[in-house]
Amino acid sequence: MQTTDAVTAQSTATFTTLNLNGNTNFTLATGSIVTVNGILKSGNVAGGATISGGTGIQAASGAELVIRADQAGDSLAITTNILANGASSLTKSGLGTVAITGANTYTGATTVNAGVLRATTNATALGAGALALAGGELQLANNTALNFGRNTTVTGDARLTSDRLALGAGVTHTLGTLSIGGQRLVIAGGANVNSGTAGITFGAVTFTDAPTFHVVNPTAGGTTLLTLGAVTNAGFSATITGNGNVAQSAVMDGAGGLILGVAGGATYSGTTTLNRANTYTGETVVNSGTLEISTSGGTSASAGSSP
């Protein structure tokens, strides 16, 4: 189905794809459910389209709902709920921006391949399944902290942003566990943060290769803080670059190490704080930036070996 004009009271229906061309809003009638496996926002014009109302939208049972905002100027807000239908999943593609704000119940994975997926308002905006960052940017945005709780796997270079809905002091948004290999994950403060700390917090972390965390402060003011839970580095060393800060909430373990800045390459000007009795045995290398060793709960903090 392709729309060029607003739809104001869509009844329950099933479409293979829904193409919103230009800034056309699509509103469901009260109690209606639209089943669709692909949504395309096209037109590449300023403004945006909205899908709202009704009970919600869903993929076919167990299917993947692919939402594509085609070009950088394409923007789509989905304020209706994205419903569970079997183990249905959601994939964001295209260069544009898709915002999801509902109390979403789908249980399959959420995958970001390209462009921007902006999850706001509800801690369940990302559904109840796992999260995969294969590219593009995931923005977590709310004026108060949200615990999304999604276990996250990074499979491609990606960006993860802590933002607000309105201009103000940063807040900390929380995901679940993190599995990352040799990718570069940018952790950033969002455009609506102008003071305070824009935080991203993970639970337990597993390295499957040597990752780079590029932590960058908000452009309008404030700082960005990446907090990692218990790290199992599996013999791989993590590199920290950028100008933001990094902290830990549990022990780092394994034969890998920690590198701040790249000698002759990307620099680091933030502060990384180690405040646990760490058991990792790899080298701790400070090429740039600040490494702060502090204590937590009366336990002496420690770093790995020095080069």
Buried (B, 14 or more C-beta within 10 A) or exposed (E): BEBEEEBEEBEEEEBEEBBBBBBBBBBBBEEBBBBBBBBBBBBBBEEBBBBBBBBBBBBBEEBBBBBBBBBEBBBBBBBBBBBBBBBBBBBBBBBBBBBBBBEBBBBBBBBBBBBBBBBBBBBBBBBBBBBBBBBBBBBBBBBEBBEBBBBBBBBBBBBBBBBBBEEBBBBBBBBBBBBBBEBBBBBBBBBBBBBBBBBBBBBBBBBBEBBBBBBBBBEEBBBBBBBBBBBBBBBBBBBBBBBBBBBBBBBBBBEBBBBBBBEEEBBBBBBBBBBBBBEBBBBBBBBBBEBEBEEBEEEEBBBBEEE
